[in-house]
């Protein structure tokens, strides 16, 4: 506020300081709410991706059986000669 020579506040201030403070606070409050909402969205997205990649939803892979002529004893040494 502007002060006159007598020390009293001037009545011809263009914009009230309380209005300026409220206009400056609005974007900050909107940003706080937006960041919280984005955080919750990312958390929910992470939980949904866990559900997609959970083991019981993956397809069963069928591997061929061992050939019958393959040795089943793994304790025999391999001849590397």
Secondary structure, DSSP 8 states (H G I E B T S, - for coil): --B-TTSSB-S--SS-HHHHHHHHHHHHHHHHHHHHHHHHHHHHHHHHHHHHT-GGGS---------TTS---TTS-----
